[in-house]
Amino acid sequence: MSAQHKASTPQGMSATPDAVTPQERRQFSGRLRDTNSPFLPAAQNGERTVRVGFVLLEHFSLMAFTAAVDALVTANLVSTTPLFSVSSYGLGSTAIRSDLGIDITSNSTLDRVCFEGHSALDILIICGGFRCALGEFPKLTQCLHNAARQQRTLGGLWNGAIPLAHAGLLNDRQCALHPDNHALLGEQFPHVQLSDKAMVIEPDRLTSAGPNSALEMMLALIEQLRGPEIVRAIREILSCDRNHQHNHPLTHPTSQQDDPALPELLRELLQLMRNNIEEPLTIDELASCAGISRRRIERLFQAHLEATPSRYYLELRITHARRLLLQSSDSIATIAAACGFLSSTHFSHCFKDYFGASPSQVRQQHQQQPL
């Protein structure tokens, strides 16, 4: 459809949907803020990057390790400033064989962690696996004692809690452990309280029993350190296929209509908006399609999304435009038309209101980012 048939402000919608100040208009509402957070202007929060180190035991679970690291790396991707740094260590070599027979090259060896000081790390996590040796490693025990004295947070993935138990750092504490190792823990470490949960999170101890719980454990840690907004943004990226049924539709990054916590009627309205990005419906048309009053639509959006329908619809279109802008080579005018804007000029103004830069500037910045 040609651009002249588009309506940047559909009939029944205000050109300034919320009648708010320009400063307020730059703030996305609700989860659309989480979706767009990696592309918003940087906020100077002054928070220090949290330094996380992983000790990889021979035959460590590659899936558990990558799940944990993925959460941290994605946290950085959805933030305008780096939230976490990640480093890895082998016991005596930088080449460590994973449980899949794939060799991983770590950043350094345990000697550096033990003898150059834990001041370089805030969190130290031991990554075990199904075939890892479970005897005590004296150098690792010393390393963990040093970290505990410096009040560092310690953790274990799969059976990574066993080295913590050898060091006496789980006495009278609960821990999560892979079921295959429950008998060993009960026999050799009677002072450790074995949990039947997949993960246990305490202020200075973190343990999980497998790959899925490793991801959830790190998300819980990130929420404690950085807040729930960051975690919601991470989940939008990592949990699009969270329903394990292979024939279940994938969750769209902005598909709040899939949120079972929302009223079914509101989810239907959100689906209507998503299906009509190129030719936006008016609020009256939405009301007609849903068979309810305009006033009821406004109440639903305000109560559950803390935004007017017009504002949310505009933000949905701007979000769609941002994806097309960064993932295609389409012209600005073509993208503006595809997202229901009458002109590229109006689109550029709206886009800059939210992202602090014009569409062409954002595209150029994205293309210049290192891979």
C-alpha beads as a LAMMPS data file, in Angstrom:
LAMMPS data file: protein, C-alpha beads

371 atoms
370 bonds

1 atom types
1 bond types

-500.0 500.0 xlo xhi
-500.0 500.0 ylo yhi
-500.0 500.0 zlo zhi

Masses

1 110.0

Atoms # bond

1 1 1 0.000 0.000 0.000
2 1 1 1.400 3.406 -0.905
3 1 1 2.517 5.859 1.761
4 1 1 -0.203 8.379 0.948
5 1 1 -2.822 5.930 2.176
6 1 1 -1.195 5.652 5.597
7 1 1 -2.446 7.517 8.605
8 1 1 0.265 8.533 11.045
9 1 1 -2.468 9.500 13.480
10 1 1 -5.553 7.357 12.805
11 1 1 -8.922 9.005 13.168
12 1 1 -9.976 8.874 16.803
13 1 1 -6.399 8.998 18.102
14 1 1 -4.650 12.121 19.318
15 1 1 -1.425 13.197 17.611
16 1 1 0.090 13.325 21.097
17 1 1 -1.562 10.261 22.590
18 1 1 -1.002 11.034 26.247
19 1 1 -0.799 14.832 26.264
20 1 1 2.431 14.624 28.260
21 1 1 5.684 16.516 28.145
22 1 1 8.402 15.578 25.634
23 1 1 10.552 14.227 28.475
24 1 1 7.804 11.845 29.569
25 1 1 7.070 10.755 26.000
26 1 1 10.568 9.349 25.706
27 1 1 9.695 6.704 28.283
28 1 1 8.244 3.467 26.918
29 1 1 5.487 1.956 29.019
30 1 1 5.623 -1.434 30.714
31 1 1 7.219 -4.338 28.898
32 1 1 7.774 -2.368 25.735
33 1 1 10.362 -0.511 27.786
34 1 1 12.055 -3.848 28.543
35 1 1 11.895 -4.848 24.873
36 1 1 13.570 -1.638 23.745
37 1 1 15.951 -1.188 26.680
38 1 1 19.171 -2.079 24.768
39 1 1 18.488 0.756 22.320
40 1 1 17.509 3.538 24.707
41 1 1 19.868 6.383 25.670
42 1 1 22.343 5.358 28.340
43 1 1 21.501 6.255 31.910
44 1 1 24.363 7.258 34.135
45 1 1 23.641 5.047 37.145
46 1 1 27.211 4.907 38.423
47 1 1 26.892 1.216 39.370
48 1 1 30.053 -0.871 39.158
49 1 1 30.226 -3.873 36.863
50 1 1 29.788 -7.122 38.840
51 1 1 32.696 -9.498 38.144
52 1 1 31.722 -13.166 37.877
53 1 1 34.239 -16.009 37.569
54 1 1 33.573 -19.671 36.718
55 1 1 35.901 -22.525 37.710
56 1 1 35.444 -25.272 35.130
57 1 1 36.079 -28.799 36.393
58 1 1 37.191 -31.421 33.887
59 1 1 34.093 -32.838 32.121
60 1 1 31.988 -29.890 33.331
61 1 1 28.456 -29.533 31.997
62 1 1 28.768 -27.299 28.953
63 1 1 25.018 -26.755 28.898
64 1 1 24.883 -25.618 32.548
65 1 1 27.867 -23.304 32.036
66 1 1 26.543 -21.688 28.881
67 1 1 23.065 -21.282 30.403
68 1 1 24.537 -19.358 33.330
69 1 1 26.831 -17.263 31.141
70 1 1 24.051 -16.602 28.634
71 1 1 21.975 -14.916 31.324
72 1 1 24.863 -12.611 32.249
73 1 1 25.817 -11.767 28.669
74 1 1 22.193 -11.090 27.756
75 1 1 21.908 -8.804 30.785
76 1 1 24.653 -6.706 29.216
77 1 1 22.853 -6.744 25.868
78 1 1 19.647 -5.356 27.352
79 1 1 21.462 -2.617 29.228
80 1 1 23.099 0.503 27.889
81 1 1 26.046 -0.039 30.253
82 1 1 27.901 -3.308 31.074
83 1 1 26.356 -4.913 34.160
84 1 1 28.534 -8.030 34.427
85 1 1 31.954 -9.229 33.344
86 1 1 32.565 -12.957 32.926
87 1 1 35.831 -14.905 33.214
88 1 1 36.593 -18.625 33.368
89 1 1 39.353 -20.657 35.036
90 1 1 40.740 -24.186 34.761
91 1 1 42.212 -26.076 37.699
92 1 1 45.676 -26.477 36.180
93 1 1 45.286 -25.696 32.509
94 1 1 43.413 -23.236 30.346
95 1 1 42.203 -26.133 28.147
96 1 1 39.287 -27.909 29.837
97 1 1 37.288 -30.741 28.326
98 1 1 33.538 -30.434 28.689
99 1 1 31.061 -33.281 29.114
100 1 1 30.436 -33.177 25.347
101 1 1 34.076 -33.808 24.541
102 1 1 34.481 -30.222 23.378
103 1 1 37.547 -28.454 24.713
104 1 1 36.980 -24.969 26.104
105 1 1 39.800 -22.469 26.514
106 1 1 39.426 -20.581 29.774
107 1 1 40.710 -17.090 30.468
108 1 1 43.239 -18.310 33.012
109 1 1 43.974 -20.986 35.618
110 1 1 43.071 -21.302 39.256
111 1 1 46.554 -20.095 40.269
112 1 1 45.655 -16.611 39.154
113 1 1 42.432 -16.616 41.162
114 1 1 44.134 -17.958 44.302
115 1 1 47.367 -16.036 44.330
116 1 1 46.511 -12.800 42.572
117 1 1 43.604 -12.227 44.920
118 1 1 39.837 -12.507 44.824
119 1 1 39.542 -8.751 44.769
120 1 1 39.325 -9.216 40.996
121 1 1 36.031 -11.135 41.411
122 1 1 32.760 -10.542 43.190
123 1 1 31.218 -13.966 42.536
124 1 1 32.974 -17.326 42.038
125 1 1 30.981 -20.300 40.733
126 1 1 32.194 -23.907 40.396
127 1 1 30.815 -25.674 37.323
128 1 1 30.605 -29.446 37.660
129 1 1 29.148 -32.175 35.501
130 1 1 27.992 -35.792 35.377
131 1 1 31.502 -37.270 35.016
132 1 1 33.476 -34.768 37.090
133 1 1 35.833 -36.124 39.732
134 1 1 34.298 -35.437 43.132
135 1 1 37.341 -35.758 45.372
136 1 1 38.878 -32.740 47.056
137 1 1 41.212 -30.444 45.121
138 1 1 43.394 -28.789 47.810
139 1 1 44.190 -25.768 45.674
140 1 1 40.499 -25.218 44.957
141 1 1 39.663 -25.574 48.648
142 1 1 42.289 -22.938 49.483
143 1 1 40.896 -20.700 46.793
144 1 1 37.365 -21.018 48.159
145 1 1 38.543 -20.319 51.712
146 1 1 40.234 -17.135 50.522
147 1 1 37.075 -16.062 48.743
148 1 1 34.897 -16.782 51.771
149 1 1 37.190 -14.736 54.024
150 1 1 36.795 -11.831 51.631
151 1 1 33.012 -12.296 51.753
152 1 1 32.651 -13.163 48.087
153 1 1 29.524 -14.880 46.829
154 1 1 30.192 -18.555 46.031
155 1 1 28.162 -20.927 43.910
156 1 1 27.968 -24.322 42.273
157 1 1 26.381 -25.682 39.094
158 1 1 25.318 -29.337 38.707
159 1 1 27.581 -30.914 41.396
160 1 1 29.720 -27.809 41.819
161 1 1 28.458 -27.669 45.410
162 1 1 30.701 -30.649 46.290
163 1 1 33.936 -28.580 46.305
164 1 1 32.134 -26.055 48.527
165 1 1 31.204 -28.907 50.854
166 1 1 34.810 -30.155 50.906
167 1 1 35.844 -26.662 51.989
168 1 1 33.279 -26.678 54.806
169 1 1 31.505 -23.690 53.292
170 1 1 28.081 -25.338 53.173
171 1 1 27.929 -26.585 56.754
172 1 1 24.486 -25.965 58.234
173 1 1 23.362 -24.527 54.907
174 1 1 21.011 -25.811 52.248
175 1 1 22.282 -26.595 48.781
176 1 1 20.947 -27.868 45.470
177 1 1 22.728 -30.760 43.773
178 1 1 22.247 -33.059 40.794
179 1 1 20.185 -36.089 41.973
180 1 1 22.976 -38.487 40.965
181 1 1 25.136 -37.012 43.722
182 1 1 22.597 -36.907 46.557
183 1 1 23.805 -40.172 48.108
184 1 1 27.431 -38.994 48.138
185 1 1 26.559 -35.704 49.805
186 1 1 24.432 -37.396 52.473
187 1 1 27.163 -39.921 53.258
188 1 1 30.237 -37.691 53.284
189 1 1 28.866 -34.313 54.351
190 1 1 26.257 -34.824 57.108
191 1 1 26.438 -31.167 58.136
192 1 1 25.199 -29.989 54.725
193 1 1 21.435 -29.708 54.296
194 1 1 20.477 -31.198 50.950
195 1 1 17.523 -29.417 49.357
196 1 1 14.933 -31.139 47.205
197 1 1 14.699 -27.976 45.113
198 1 1 16.465 -27.471 41.772
199 1 1 18.200 -24.328 43.061
200 1 1 18.967 -22.668 46.364
201 1 1 19.777 -18.968 46.585
202 1 1 21.170 -17.394 49.727
203 1 1 22.817 -13.974 50.021
204 1 1 26.332 -15.417 49.630
205 1 1 25.718 -18.955 48.318
206 1 1 24.125 -20.067 45.035
207 1 1 23.648 -23.692 43.974
208 1 1 21.709 -25.369 41.187
209 1 1 21.200 -28.948 40.066
210 1 1 21.313 -28.748 36.270
211 1 1 21.239 -26.613 33.115
212 1 1 17.683 -25.293 33.390
213 1 1 18.071 -24.383 37.034
214 1 1 21.469 -22.801 36.249
215 1 1 19.706 -20.305 34.012
216 1 1 16.980 -19.656 36.575
217 1 1 19.545 -19.298 39.349
218 1 1 21.432 -16.640 37.421
219 1 1 18.215 -14.815 36.558
220 1 1 17.308 -14.756 40.249
221 1 1 20.775 -13.409 41.053
222 1 1 20.478 -10.740 38.355
223 1 1 17.096 -9.707 39.725
224 1 1 18.576 -9.333 43.215
225 1 1 21.457 -7.224 41.923
226 1 1 19.861 -5.258 39.079
227 1 1 16.103 -5.441 39.474
228 1 1 13.144 -7.210 37.822
229 1 1 13.047 -4.972 34.729
230 1 1 16.392 -6.328 33.504
231 1 1 15.240 -9.913 34.057
232 1 1 12.010 -9.347 32.132
233 1 1 14.052 -8.016 29.231
234 1 1 16.379 -11.046 29.386
235 1 1 13.442 -13.441 29.388
236 1 1 11.991 -11.812 26.280
237 1 1 15.172 -12.822 24.455
238 1 1 15.911 -16.219 26.021
239 1 1 12.394 -17.539 26.680
240 1 1 10.625 -17.157 23.338
241 1 1 10.318 -20.974 23.197
242 1 1 9.740 -21.531 26.896
243 1 1 6.758 -23.787 26.189
244 1 1 8.405 -27.157 25.574
245 1 1 5.693 -28.431 23.213
246 1 1 7.307 -28.394 19.775
247 1 1 4.071 -27.429 18.024
248 1 1 3.227 -24.533 20.341
249 1 1 3.470 -21.076 18.735
250 1 1 6.577 -19.108 19.602
251 1 1 6.126 -16.186 21.955
252 1 1 6.517 -12.876 20.149
253 1 1 8.817 -10.374 21.929
254 1 1 5.940 -7.902 22.351
255 1 1 3.119 -10.418 22.625
256 1 1 1.611 -9.409 25.928
257 1 1 -1.603 -10.969 24.696
258 1 1 0.119 -14.285 25.519
259 1 1 0.437 -13.305 29.178
260 1 1 -2.144 -15.429 31.018
261 1 1 -2.162 -12.877 33.848
262 1 1 -3.885 -10.370 31.570
263 1 1 -7.656 -10.494 30.942
264 1 1 -8.560 -12.431 27.814
265 1 1 -10.323 -9.404 26.361
266 1 1 -7.192 -7.265 26.701
267 1 1 -5.090 -9.985 25.081
268 1 1 -7.483 -10.012 22.132
269 1 1 -7.130 -6.236 21.790
270 1 1 -3.342 -6.514 21.854
271 1 1 -3.504 -9.153 19.140
272 1 1 -5.658 -6.833 17.024
273 1 1 -3.058 -4.090 17.402
274 1 1 -0.218 -6.404 16.437
275 1 1 -2.115 -7.601 13.384
276 1 1 -2.735 -4.029 12.252
277 1 1 0.614 -2.284 12.421
278 1 1 0.733 -1.101 8.802
279 1 1 -2.812 0.245 8.860
280 1 1 -3.538 1.102 12.495
281 1 1 -7.100 0.826 13.733
282 1 1 -8.760 3.664 15.590
283 1 1 -9.844 3.120 19.180
284 1 1 -13.442 3.129 17.990
285 1 1 -12.615 0.418 15.440
286 1 1 -10.932 -1.646 18.145
287 1 1 -14.034 -1.221 20.300
288 1 1 -16.255 -2.302 17.424
289 1 1 -14.161 -5.389 16.686
290 1 1 -14.170 -6.401 20.350
291 1 1 -17.814 -5.536 20.887
292 1 1 -17.144 -3.274 23.869
293 1 1 -17.131 0.437 24.578
294 1 1 -14.189 2.760 24.003
295 1 1 -14.251 3.661 27.690
296 1 1 -13.845 0.030 28.710
297 1 1 -10.815 -0.328 26.440
298 1 1 -9.244 2.721 28.065
299 1 1 -9.866 1.295 31.538
300 1 1 -8.344 -2.073 30.587
301 1 1 -5.155 -0.513 29.241
302 1 1 -4.761 1.859 32.152
303 1 1 -5.374 -0.825 34.778
304 1 1 -3.116 -3.527 33.335
305 1 1 -0.563 -1.754 31.115
306 1 1 -0.463 1.685 32.774
307 1 1 -0.845 3.404 29.402
308 1 1 -3.604 4.718 27.206
309 1 1 -4.518 2.560 24.189
310 1 1 -3.231 5.272 21.835
311 1 1 0.131 5.518 23.539
312 1 1 0.596 1.757 23.693
313 1 1 -0.335 1.390 20.013
314 1 1 2.178 4.070 19.024
315 1 1 4.915 2.412 21.080
316 1 1 4.098 -0.945 19.499
317 1 1 4.500 0.585 16.032
318 1 1 7.735 2.352 17.012
319 1 1 9.101 -0.932 18.381
320 1 1 8.196 -2.709 15.135
321 1 1 9.914 0.072 13.212
322 1 1 13.060 -0.276 15.307
323 1 1 13.302 -3.968 14.424
324 1 1 12.866 -3.296 10.708
325 1 1 15.395 -0.480 10.896
326 1 1 18.126 -2.638 12.444
327 1 1 17.351 -5.945 10.771
328 1 1 16.716 -4.851 7.172
329 1 1 18.114 -2.484 4.582
330 1 1 14.701 -0.957 3.796
331 1 1 14.614 2.800 3.398
332 1 1 13.361 5.021 6.220
333 1 1 10.339 5.945 4.087
334 1 1 9.467 2.286 3.479
335 1 1 9.745 1.482 7.192
336 1 1 7.632 4.508 8.090
337 1 1 4.918 3.342 5.697
338 1 1 5.110 -0.253 6.970
339 1 1 4.467 1.008 10.501
340 1 1 1.513 3.226 9.694
341 1 1 3.134 6.665 9.525
342 1 1 1.997 9.206 6.970
343 1 1 5.488 10.555 6.344
344 1 1 9.093 9.679 7.127
345 1 1 9.443 13.093 8.781
346 1 1 6.710 12.380 11.315
347 1 1 8.102 8.905 11.865
348 1 1 11.598 10.295 12.497
349 1 1 10.274 12.767 15.070
350 1 1 8.367 10.039 16.946
351 1 1 11.327 7.672 16.783
352 1 1 13.718 10.283 18.146
353 1 1 11.298 11.078 20.981
354 1 1 11.825 7.557 22.307
355 1 1 15.349 6.595 21.274
356 1 1 17.076 9.952 21.522
357 1 1 18.426 9.737 17.978
358 1 1 17.001 9.735 14.465
359 1 1 16.356 6.440 12.643
360 1 1 19.352 6.989 10.361
361 1 1 21.629 7.702 13.338
362 1 1 20.476 4.598 15.211
363 1 1 21.004 2.449 12.104
364 1 1 24.494 3.869 11.585
365 1 1 25.437 3.291 15.232
366 1 1 24.184 -0.290 15.022
367 1 1 26.184 -0.995 11.870
368 1 1 29.350 0.341 13.489
369 1 1 29.077 -1.910 16.539
370 1 1 31.759 -4.635 16.690
371 1 1 30.508 -8.135 16.034

Bonds

1 1 1 2
2 1 2 3
3 1 3 4
4 1 4 5
5 1 5 6
6 1 6 7
7 1 7 8
8 1 8 9
9 1 9 10
10 1 10 11
11 1 11 12
12 1 12 13
13 1 13 14
14 1 14 15
15 1 15 16
16 1 16 17
17 1 17 18
18 1 18 19
19 1 19 20
20 1 20 21
21 1 21 22
22 1 22 23
23 1 23 24
24 1 24 25
25 1 25 26
26 1 26 27
27 1 27 28
28 1 28 29
29 1 29 30
30 1 30 31
31 1 31 32
32 1 32 33
33 1 33 34
34 1 34 35
35 1 35 36
36 1 36 37
37 1 37 38
38 1 38 39
39 1 39 40
40 1 40 41
41 1 41 42
42 1 42 43
43 1 43 44
44 1 44 45
45 1 45 46
46 1 46 47
47 1 47 48
48 1 48 49
49 1 49 50
50 1 50 51
51 1 51 52
52 1 52 53
53 1 53 54
54 1 54 55
55 1 55 56
56 1 56 57
57 1 57 58
58 1 58 59
59 1 59 60
60 1 60 61
61 1 61 62
62 1 62 63
63 1 63 64
64 1 64 65
65 1 65 66
66 1 66 67
67 1 67 68
68 1 68 69
69 1 69 70
70 1 70 71
71 1 71 72
72 1 72 73
73 1 73 74
74 1 74 75
75 1 75 76
76 1 76 77
77 1 77 78
78 1 78 79
79 1 79 80
80 1 80 81
81 1 81 82
82 1 82 83
83 1 83 84
84 1 84 85
85 1 85 86
86 1 86 87
87 1 87 88
88 1 88 89
89 1 89 90
90 1 90 91
91 1 91 92
92 1 92 93
93 1 93 94
94 1 94 95
95 1 95 96
96 1 96 97
97 1 97 98
98 1 98 99
99 1 99 100
100 1 100 101
101 1 101 102
102 1 102 103
103 1 103 104
104 1 104 105
105 1 105 106
106 1 106 107
107 1 107 108
108 1 108 109
109 1 109 110
110 1 110 111
111 1 111 112
112 1 112 113
113 1 113 114
114 1 114 115
115 1 115 116
116 1 116 117
117 1 117 118
118 1 118 119
119 1 119 120
120 1 120 121
121 1 121 122
122 1 122 123
123 1 123 124
124 1 124 125
125 1 125 126
126 1 126 127
127 1 127 128
128 1 128 129
129 1 129 130
130 1 130 131
131 1 131 132
132 1 132 133
133 1 133 134
134 1 134 135
135 1 135 136
136 1 136 137
137 1 137 138
138 1 138 139
139 1 139 140
140 1 140 141
141 1 141 142
142 1 142 143
143 1 143 144
144 1 144 145
145 1 145 146
146 1 146 147
147 1 147 148
148 1 148 149
149 1 149 150
150 1 150 151
151 1 151 152
152 1 152 153
153 1 153 154
154 1 154 155
155 1 155 156
156 1 156 157
157 1 157 158
158 1 158 159
159 1 159 160
160 1 160 161
161 1 161 162
162 1 162 163
163 1 163 164
164 1 164 165
165 1 165 166
166 1 166 167
167 1 167 168
168 1 168 169
169 1 169 170
170 1 170 171
171 1 171 172
172 1 172 173
173 1 173 174
174 1 174 175
175 1 175 176
176 1 176 177
177 1 177 178
178 1 178 179
179 1 179 180
180 1 180 181
181 1 181 182
182 1 182 183
183 1 183 184
184 1 184 185
185 1 185 186
186 1 186 187
187 1 187 188
188 1 188 189
189 1 189 190
190 1 190 191
191 1 191 192
192 1 192 193
193 1 193 194
194 1 194 195
195 1 195 196
196 1 196 197
197 1 197 198
198 1 198 199
199 1 199 200
200 1 200 201
201 1 201 202
202 1 202 203
203 1 203 204
204 1 204 205
205 1 205 206
206 1 206 207
207 1 207 208
208 1 208 209
209 1 209 210
210 1 210 211
211 1 211 212
212 1 212 213
213 1 213 214
214 1 214 215
215 1 215 216
216 1 216 217
217 1 217 218
218 1 218 219
219 1 219 220
220 1 220 221
221 1 221 222
222 1 222 223
223 1 223 224
224 1 224 225
225 1 225 226
226 1 226 227
227 1 227 228
228 1 228 229
229 1 229 230
230 1 230 231
231 1 231 232
232 1 232 233
233 1 233 234
234 1 234 235
235 1 235 236
236 1 236 237
237 1 237 238
238 1 238 239
239 1 239 240
240 1 240 241
241 1 241 242
242 1 242 243
243 1 243 244
244 1 244 245
245 1 245 246
246 1 246 247
247 1 247 248
248 1 248 249
249 1 249 250
250 1 250 251
251 1 251 252
252 1 252 253
253 1 253 254
254 1 254 255
255 1 255 256
256 1 256 257
257 1 257 258
258 1 258 259
259 1 259 260
260 1 260 261
261 1 261 262
262 1 262 263
263 1 263 264
264 1 264 265
265 1 265 266
266 1 266 267
267 1 267 268
268 1 268 269
269 1 269 270
270 1 270 271
271 1 271 272
272 1 272 273
273 1 273 274
274 1 274 275
275 1 275 276
276 1 276 277
277 1 277 278
278 1 278 279
279 1 279 280
280 1 280 281
281 1 281 282
282 1 282 283
283 1 283 284
284 1 284 285
285 1 285 286
286 1 286 287
287 1 287 288
288 1 288 289
289 1 289 290
290 1 290 291
291 1 291 292
292 1 292 293
293 1 293 294
294 1 294 295
295 1 295 296
296 1 296 297
297 1 297 298
298 1 298 299
299 1 299 300
300 1 300 301
301 1 301 302
302 1 302 303
303 1 303 304
304 1 304 305
305 1 305 306
306 1 306 307
307 1 307 308
308 1 308 309
309 1 309 310
310 1 310 311
311 1 311 312
312 1 312 313
313 1 313 314
314 1 314 315
315 1 315 316
316 1 316 317
317 1 317 318
318 1 318 319
319 1 319 320
320 1 320 321
321 1 321 322
322 1 322 323
323 1 323 324
324 1 324 325
325 1 325 326
326 1 326 327
327 1 327 328
328 1 328 329
329 1 329 330
330 1 330 331
331 1 331 332
332 1 332 333
333 1 333 334
334 1 334 335
335 1 335 336
336 1 336 337
337 1 337 338
338 1 338 339
339 1 339 340
340 1 340 341
341 1 341 342
342 1 342 343
343 1 343 344
344 1 344 345
345 1 345 346
346 1 346 347
347 1 347 348
348 1 348 349
349 1 349 350
350 1 350 351
351 1 351 352
352 1 352 353
353 1 353 354
354 1 354 355
355 1 355 356
356 1 356 357
357 1 357 358
358 1 358 359
359 1 359 360
360 1 360 361
361 1 361 362
362 1 362 363
363 1 363 364
364 1 364 365
365 1 365 366
366 1 366 367
367 1 367 368
368 1 368 369
369 1 369 370
370 1 370 371
